[in-house]
Each structure stands twice: as structure tokens, then as C-alpha cells.
Amino acid sequence: MSWHLITCEYPPDVGGISDHSAQVATGLAAAGDDVHVWCPGPERPAPSGVHVHGGLGAFGRADLERVGRALDGHPAPRRLVVQWVPHGFGKRSMNLWFCLWVWRRARRGDAVDVVVHEPYLQFGRGPIQHFVMALVHRLMTIVLLRAADRVWMSTPAWEDLLRPYLLGRHMDMRWLPVPGCESQASPSVGAATDLAALPGPLVGHFGTYGTLVASLLDERLAGVMASATRPSLILMGAGGEAFARQLVARHPEWRDRVLATGYLSPERLDTYLSACDVLLQPYPDGITTRRTSAMAGLARGRAVVTTTGQLTESLWAERQAVLLVDAADPMGFVAAVDGLLHDGQARERLGARARAVYDAHFSVSQLVHTLRAA
């Protein structure tokens, strides 16, 4: 069977769907499978065994019909893997036509896997446009689930949200591991130079510094930076520079202890992440198995302090791969970080458990095994 990955992002696009799509494609190809990626933009170079086809454009009707004809030129049976996030497929996140196209592909004999990264917009207070979007998202969900032979979820928390839209149809919904950014590259010389200039132990955060996560970091960093260990702070990822400027403006005494890297290639990210003694990864809804920023730290065996919330799965407490603190307890978070900074053996034990749990549940090899075994 040939695999056909339908995605709204693929490298060099930047984003979580892009990263995950590349991991799925290269992992399946490395296992010896025939892999085709269908995405917006032009055709582009790809690792051996992966064929990247552009042409999805804005996911309009003409784009989809053109790609459909190209798909028909490939031998059956074809297995389509749809990387689903409703806002990724154009039409102001209300592209019902795309979902109908997938449904028609299923009716014509293609096997359809739907990987749900995000289900739909919640109903709530706000402009009428949000209500309409939330309603259309649910219609899209119904159509996609009707088309699907298999439904995968980036976190088991989505199952309760999705199951009502099966409309009584019985279907297993399974968790698909979401790997972090993995790299086997040599250490970055430039990154090593930056790191050598930082005093003290190193605490870090990897993310995009959206408003909610940045506010959680902000209310915890004063306590972390006041530790007797005098840590330095590394802010990794796009958006970190602006956040660092805000921090230093309020705390000029931190100027020589804060480094913002901006967007990082996998090679440079590996060097910075691996240098961190403790990673600070708070999330307002708690850590979940879809948080690739946290997965990147686990993949490198780093000690991670994070938060619990309404979406946090039981796996985290059961496996003890991270140090968990309630999202509403900033002082508890600071105390947890400080304890790890003072206890190197505790950091090593936590990092070792993190890597073991990552290898067992979240690695690219585990993802590929799960897909191919289904």
C-alpha cells in the first residue's frame, strides 16, 4: 500500500503540523514504504523515499479536483493520512468542501486515516463569526469522521469531544504519538559560543511565546531567577526575542543572564536544549501529549518542570517523566525548579525517566510502528 499524506504544512513551512508531517513521511519512507505528500506550494526536494507534490494551493475546488486526478494516477490501494486542524485548510477555517472531497475519496475506495491535532472551535462568548465558525467546524467534523477508516488523536483528551459527531457509528479512536524535534546533528559551534558566555546553571523555555504561555512564564521567572544558584535563562523559538526585551526592560539586572535565540534549525535547537539543566514549560490547560515543545525536552533527557490542567493525561503522573505542578500554583512551580537546580542527582533521575518515556511512547519510530501496525 502507498501512503498519501494530505497536509496544510510541510517543510520549509514552519509549524507543528509541518514538523509532524515531515516526521510521519520520513519515518514511513525509512521503513521502506512508498510515501507521497500533498501540500500547498510547489514541489520541493525531500529525503529519499518521500515524494512531495505541491498543488493544493488554497484548497479550493479546482485545487482539490486537480490533486484528485493526480491521486487517481497512483496505484490502489491508496491510504490517505489527513493531518486535520480546522484552521489549516483555508476558507477562513470553514472549508467544508475539503471535507466533502475527502469523503468522496473514501467512497471511491481510498482508505482514510484522520489525524486530529485540534478538533473544533468551542462555542462561547464572542462575535457572531466565532459562533458560525464553531458550527461549521462541527459539520466538517461529522463529514471527516464519516469518511474515516481510522481516527487518530494527538491527545486522548479529544475523544470525548469527537465521539458525539460519529452520530452513533462505532469506531475506535486511538492516540498517535507526537514526537518532539529529533536531531542527530553535530553540535552547533555558534550555539556553543553563546552558551559559554552565560553564567550559572541554565534554565530554558522552548515555544512560540503566545500570550497565555508567556504570562505564565512571566509570573514564575522572577522567583526562578532569584534562586541562590543564579541561573541564566535561554528563550528558544520564534517570539523569544520580543519576550526577552520585555523581561530585561523590567529587570535590567538580568541583561547578562538572558539569551533569546529566535527561530532555530533542528541542529541549533539540539545544542541549546541539550545544554539546559531545567526546562520551564508551563501551559494554561496543562501538559498534554500534543505539546511538541515539551516532547523536544524529553527526547534529549532534560529535566522538565511543567503544569497540570484540564487536558493533562494520566500518563504524566503515572510515568513521572516530568515534574508536575498545578497551573494555578506559580510559587510551587518556582520551588520545583529551585529544588532541581540545587540537586543534580534529582535532575539526572528525572531526565533519565523523561528519555525512557519518550522512547517508549513519543519517538518517531514508535509513531511509525503504530501507523504501520493499524
N, C-alpha and C positions, 0 to 999 in steps of 0.2 A: 504493500500500500504506500502511495506517496502522500506526503504531508503538505498541506497548503495553509500557511499561516496568514490570516486576514487581520491586519493591524493598522491602527491610525498613526503609529510612530515606528520608525526603525532608524538605527544609526545611519548617518551622523545626527539625526534628530536627538535632542536632549530630553530625557524624561523617564519616569519609571516604567511606562509601557514600552518605550524604546529599548530600555535595558533588558526587560523581561523577555521581549520578543527575540532579541539577539541571543539571549541565553537558551531559550527554547530551540531556536533554529540551529545554532551551532552545536548544541548538545545532541540533538537528534541526528544531525549530519555526522558528528563524530562517532555515533553508534552505528553508522553505515546506512542510514535511511536517506531517501530522496526527499529533499526539503525545498519548497518554494515559498517565498514571502511575497505577499501582495500588499502594497502600501502606497501612500501618496508620493508624488515626486517622480524623478526619473529612475531608470535602472541604475544600479551602482555596484561597485566591486563588493564582494563578500567573501568570507572564508570558504575554503574548499568544501564542496558538497552542498552549499547554500546558493540558491538561485533567487536573486532579488528582482522582482518585477515592479516597476512603477505603474502608473496609470490609474490609480484610484482617485486621483485629483481631489475634488471637493466632495466625493461620494455622491455625486448626482446621478440621475437616472442613466444618462449617456455613459458616464464613467463605469457604472456597475454593469451595464449591458456589454461594454467592451471587454471588461475583465471576465465576465461570464463566458463570452465566446472563447477567450484565451484559455480559461479553465477547461472548457469542453474539449480543447485540443490535447489535454493531458489524459493518459490512460486511467480508466477506472480500475479498482475502486479508489476514490479520492476521499481523503479525510481533511475536512476544513476545521481549523482551530481559530475561533473568533476571539480576539482579545477585546473583551467588552468593558467599556466605560462610556456611559451615555453621552458625555460631552465631547468625546473624541471624534465623532463621525459627522461633523458639520451640521448645517441647518439649525444653528443655534441650539444644538444638543437635542433636536426633535426630529431626527431623521428616521421616521417610521418606514420610509421607502427602503432604506438599507436593511432593516429587519425583515421586511417582506421579501427582499432579494435573497437573504439567507434562507428564509423559509422555502422559497421556490427551489433553491439549490438542494435542499433536503428532499423535497418532493421528487426531484429528478434523480435521486439516488445517492447523492453525496452524504457521507457520514459527517455530522456536525458536532464538534465539541465547542461549548461556550465557556470561556474562562471569565468569570465575573470578578473584575477588580473593584468595581463600585456598582451597586445595584441601581439606585434611582434617587432623585432629589426628594427629600422629605417634604410633606405638606407642613405648612407653618405660616406664621405671620410674615407678611411681606407684600410686595407688589403683585398684582394680578398675574403678571407674566410668570412669576415663580409658581403660582398655582397651576397655570396652564402647562408649564414645563413638567411639573411633578405628575400631572395627569397623563401627559403624552409619554413620559418615561415608563409609566406602568403599562400602557398599551404596547410599547416597544418590548418590555419585559415579557408580556404574555406571548407575543409573536416569536421572540427568540427562544423561549422555553418550549414552545410548540415545535420549533424546528430542531431542537437539540436532541441528539442521541445520548450525550453525556454533558453534565453540568459540573464545572469545577469552580471552587471559590478561593479567593485569596485569603479569606479568613472564615472559619466555621460560623462566625457571628452573622454572616449574610444568610444562612439557611432559613431562619425564621422570617426574614424579610422576603425571600424569594418564593417559598413554598406555597403561599396562598395564590400566587399567579400561575401555578401549574393547573389551576382550575380542576382539581381532583385527579389529575394524571399522576400515576405513581412513577417516581424517578429517584434514583439515588443521587445525592449531591455530595461531592467529595472535595476535601481540601487538597489544593495543589500547592506544594511548597513554593515560596517566593524567595529565591536566593538573593543574597547581597551581591555587591560588586566584587567579583573574584579576579585576582590578577596573579600571574606567575612571573611578572616582570622583575628586572633587576632594580635595586633601589635608585631613586632619583637623586642625582648629585645636587641639583638646585634645592630640592626639599631638605636634604641633609644639611646644607649650609644654613638655611632658615632655622632649622631646629637647633643647631648648635648655638645659635645666638640667644636662645630662650633659657632663662634661669629656672631652677627648681624642677619639681615633678611637673608632668604635663597632663592637663585635663583638656578634653576636646568635645566638640559637638559637630556632627555631620548632618546637614539638612539643607533646606531652602529658606529658612528664617521667615516663614509666614507669620502673620500677626499672632495667632494663637500660641504657637510653639515659642516664638520669640518672647512673648510676655511671660511664659513660664520660665524660660531661661533667665530673663531679666530679674525676676524676683528671687532667684536662687543664687545668682552669681556673686552678689555682694558677700554672702556668707561663705561661699566656696573660696573666693579669692582672699578672704580674711584668715584662712587657715594658717596655723603656725608653720605648715610646710611650705608656704609661699609659692603656690603653684602658678605656672603660666597657662594661658588659655589659647587653644588653637580652634579657630572657627573655619570649618571646612565646608565648601559648597557655595554655589551662587547665592548671593544675598548676604554673605557673611561680612563683606567689606562695609556695607552701609550699617549693619548692626554693630560692627566694631567701632565705627566712628561715633555712634551714639553712646556706646559704653565709655569710650575714652573721654568724650566731652563731659560726661558726668563724673568720671573717675580718672582724672589726668594722671594720678599716681600709678595707674595700670599700664601706661603707654608702652613701657618696655617689656611688658608681660603678656601682651595680646598680639596674636598673629592671625590675620584673615587671609585665606588662600584664594578665595574666589572659586570659580568652577575648576575642577581638577580632572585631568585624564585619569584612567584607571591606574596607570603606573605611578603617577604622583600621589594619588589618593592612598594607594597602598602604603607608601612610605610614611605619610603623615599619620594615618590611622594606626599603623603598627608602632609608632613612637609614643602614642598616648598611654599614660598609666591608667587613666579612668576616662570613660566616655559618659557624658551627660546627655541623656536622650529622653527628656520629658515630653509627654503627649497629653493633650487635654482629655481625650477619650481613652487613654491608656495604651500601653504597648499591645500590638496585635501581630499576627503572623504575616500581615501585609506591609509592615514597616521595613522597607528595604534599607533605610538609613541605620536602623538598629542591626539588621542582618549583617551589614558590612563589618560592624564591630565584632559580632560573634564569629564571623568567618576567619577573623585574624586572632581569635583567642584573647580579646580585650575584656577587661572588667567593665561592665555596663551598668550604670545606675539609671533606672527608668521609673515610669509611673504606672499604676493600675487605674483602670477606669471601666466604664460600662461595656467596652468592647474587648477587654482583655480576656484571653482564653485561659483555661485551667492549666494548660501545658506549662505556662511560665512558672507558676508556683510549684507544680509537681516536679519539674526538671531542674529548677533552681539555676537556670542558665544566666540569669541577670539578678541584680539586687532591686527588689520591688518596693516602691514607696507610694502611698496613696497620692493621687494627683492634687488633692486639696491640702497636702502637708508639706509646704516648702521647707520648713525647718527640719523635718525628718529627712528630706532629700539631702539637705546640706550635711546633716550629721552622718548619713550613709556615705557620702563622698569623702568626708573628712576621715571617717574610720578606715576606709580603703587606702587613703593617702598615707596614713600612719602605719599600715600593716601590709607589708609587701607579700607575706605568705598568703594572706587572705585574698589579695589581688590575683596571685598566681592560681590559687584554687578556683576562684570564680572564673578566670579566663580559661582554664582548662575545661571546666564544665561547659562554658559557652561554646568552645570549639567542638566538643563532643556532641552537644545537642545540635549544633549547626550541621555537622557532618551527617547525623542520623536523620534529620528532618528537612533541612533547608538547602542543601547543596544542589548544584546543577545536576550532578549525577543522580541524586535522589529524584529530582524533578523529572528527568528523562526516564528513569526506571518506572516511575508512577504512570506517566503518559503511555509508554510502550506496553505496559502490563495490562492496561484497561481494555 
